[in-house]
Amino acid sequence: MLVTIIGAGMMGRGIGTRVVAGGNEVELLDADVEKARVLASELAGQGAGGATGGTGGRVGGDVVVFALPYGAVVEAARQYGEQLAGKVVVDIANPVDFETMDALVTPPDSSSAEELAKAVPERTPVVKAFNTTFANTLVDGEVDGQRLDVLIAGDDDQAKNAVGRLVEAGGLRAIDVGPLRRARQLEQLGFLHISLQHRLDWGFRSAVKFLR
Ligand SMILES: NC(=O)c1ccc[n+]([C@@H]2O[C@H](COP(=O)([O-])OP(=O)(O)OC[C@H]3O[C@@H](n4cnc5c(N)ncnc54)[C@H](OP(=O)(O)O)[C@@H]3O)[C@@H](O)[C@H]2O)c1
């Protein structure tokens, strides 16, 4: 499967690492084409899957991950517009107010994922995933010998299954947590996880994990 990742930053690297480790292909798009190409060539040398990098002209993937700051996601979705139709769109954002570090910037009755769902073409499923896994831990694929849990929310089962297969192929555990509105809880959980990093001096190396 070809996965387009828009944004060649830390999460572009983390998710891209797991995608190629699972034998799938990555297309990295970034306004800074050199940045996208450098990361793509690093990823291509790491896993069984290939990687290419370029600017945001054309979206080739069946799955499209928006690895951008929350403030840029809706605008980017509108920019890509009809190119997204029928693809699986993945929202990974933690829409934290980084000025106050005390709240989310999304409306209380919504989430980043639901706001993105309003911006994509009709019949384009949006899936929430990866917002509770830090970029460095995705590169490693594990924390303390435990594979990472990737919590997945969405209203379209086929779309969630497609993301779940990518997650599992990359050596992580996919957990379907329910409909897209569960993204509200996932984003609050992501916020809590971020807020603990300085308090407990964890250095963004911790993981949210369910055990039984
Ligand atoms: N980092 C984590 O551990 C982590 C974990 C879970 C979820 N997330 C979420 O993942 C998303 C990406 O985070 P990140 O840590 O990967 O950020 P990042 O390292 O800053 O990467 C973001 C990328 O998006 C580009 N970008 C920034 N503003 C843009 C705009 N207005 N339009 C187009 N491209 C833009 C950046 O380019 P420039 O560098 O040129 O600005 C950069 O290449 C965020 O929504 C974050 O909440 C992050």
The ligand as an SDF file (V2000), in Angstrom:
LIG
                    3D

 48 52  0  0  0  0  0  0  0  0999 V2000
    5.9530   15.0630   17.8280 N   0  0  0  0  0  0  0  0  0  0  0  0
    5.2180   14.1210   18.4340 C   0  0  0  0  0  0  0  0  0  0  0  0
    5.7250   13.3070   19.2200 O   0  0  0  0  0  0  0  0  0  0  0  0
    3.7430   14.0280   18.1440 C   0  0  0  0  0  0  0  0  0  0  0  0
    3.0180   12.9600   18.7100 C   0  0  0  0  0  0  0  0  0  0  0  0
    1.6710   12.7980   18.4020 C   0  0  0  0  0  0  0  0  0  0  0  0
    1.0530   13.7010   17.5450 C   0  0  0  0  0  0  0  0  0  0  0  0
    1.7640   14.7450   17.0330 N   0  0  0  0  0  0  0  0  0  0  0  0
    1.0740   15.6540   16.0950 C   0  0  0  0  0  0  0  0  0  0  0  0
    1.6710   15.4490   14.8190 O   0  0  0  0  0  0  0  0  0  0  0  0
    1.6000   16.6520   14.0560 C   0  0  0  0  0  0  0  0  0  0  0  0
    2.9850   16.9570   13.5050 C   0  0  0  0  0  0  0  0  0  0  0  0
    3.8500   17.1310   14.6040 O   0  0  0  0  0  0  0  0  0  0  0  0
    5.4470   17.0640   14.4340 P   0  0  0  0  0  0  0  0  0  0  0  0
    5.9720   16.8870   15.8030 O   0  0  0  0  0  0  0  0  0  0  0  0
    5.7970   16.1000   13.3650 O   0  0  0  0  0  0  0  0  0  0  0  0
    5.7510   18.5390   13.9410 O   0  0  0  0  0  0  0  0  0  0  0  0
    7.0330   19.0520   13.1390 P   0  0  0  0  0  0  0  0  0  0  0  0
    8.2210   18.2360   13.4570 O   0  0  0  0  0  0  0  0  0  0  0  0
    7.0680   20.5210   13.3620 O   0  0  0  0  0  0  0  0  0  0  0  0
    6.6470   18.7550   11.6260 O   0  0  0  0  0  0  0  0  0  0  0  0
    5.5750   19.4120   11.0070 C   0  0  0  0  0  0  0  0  0  0  0  0
    5.8900   19.5850    9.5350 C   0  0  0  0  0  0  0  0  0  0  0  0
    4.8200   20.3760    8.9890 O   0  0  0  0  0  0  0  0  0  0  0  0
    5.3830   21.5110    8.3240 C   0  0  0  0  0  0  0  0  0  0  0  0
    4.4980   22.6710    8.5000 N   0  0  0  0  0  0  0  0  0  0  0  0
    4.4050   23.4830    9.5730 C   0  0  0  0  0  0  0  0  0  0  0  0
    3.4500   24.4210    9.3740 N   0  0  0  0  0  0  0  0  0  0  0  0
    2.9770   24.1930    8.1470 C   0  0  0  0  0  0  0  0  0  0  0  0
    2.0040   24.8210    7.3780 C   0  0  0  0  0  0  0  0  0  0  0  0
    1.3010   25.8830    7.8140 N   0  0  0  0  0  0  0  0  0  0  0  0
    1.7350   24.3140    6.1670 N   0  0  0  0  0  0  0  0  0  0  0  0
    2.4320   23.2500    5.6890 C   0  0  0  0  0  0  0  0  0  0  0  0
    3.3980   22.5950    6.3860 N   0  0  0  0  0  0  0  0  0  0  0  0
    3.6450   23.0660    7.5980 C   0  0  0  0  0  0  0  0  0  0  0  0
    6.7010   21.7520    9.0010 C   0  0  0  0  0  0  0  0  0  0  0  0
    7.5490   22.4710    8.1360 O   0  0  0  0  0  0  0  0  0  0  0  0
    8.5240   23.5830    8.7580 P   0  0  0  0  0  0  0  0  0  0  0  0
    9.4540   22.8930    9.6830 O   0  0  0  0  0  0  0  0  0  0  0  0
    9.1710   24.1580    7.5380 O   0  0  0  0  0  0  0  0  0  0  0  0
    7.6220   24.5680    9.4690 O   0  0  0  0  0  0  0  0  0  0  0  0
    7.1940   20.3430    9.2570 C   0  0  0  0  0  0  0  0  0  0  0  0
    7.8110   19.8060    8.1120 O   0  0  0  0  0  0  0  0  0  0  0  0
    1.0510   17.7370   14.9950 C   0  0  0  0  0  0  0  0  0  0  0  0
   -0.3100   17.9290   14.7200 O   0  0  0  0  0  0  0  0  0  0  0  0
    1.2460   17.1390   16.3900 C   0  0  0  0  0  0  0  0  0  0  0  0
    0.2480   17.5820   17.2880 O   0  0  0  0  0  0  0  0  0  0  0  0
    3.0850   14.9400   17.3040 C   0  0  0  0  0  0  0  0  0  0  0  0
  1  2  1  0
  2  3  2  0
  2  4  1  0
  4  5  1  0
  4 48  2  0
  5  6  2  0
  6  7  1  0
  7  8  2  0
  8  9  1  0
  8 48  1  0
  9 10  1  0
  9 46  1  0
 10 11  1  0
 11 12  1  0
 11 44  1  0
 12 13  1  0
 13 14  1  0
 14 15  2  0
 14 16  1  0
 14 17  1  0
 17 18  1  0
 18 19  2  0
 18 20  1  0
 18 21  1  0
 21 22  1  0
 22 23  1  0
 23 24  1  0
 23 42  1  0
 24 25  1  0
 25 26  1  0
 25 36  1  0
 26 27  1  0
 26 35  1  0
 27 28  2  0
 28 29  1  0
 29 30  1  0
 29 35  2  0
 30 31  1  0
 30 32  2  0
 32 33  1  0
 33 34  2  0
 34 35  1  0
 36 37  1  0
 36 42  1  0
 37 38  1  0
 38 39  2  0
 38 40  1  0
 38 41  1  0
 42 43  1  0
 44 45  1  0
 44 46  1  0
 46 47  1  0
M  CHG  2   8   1  16  -1
M  END
$$$$
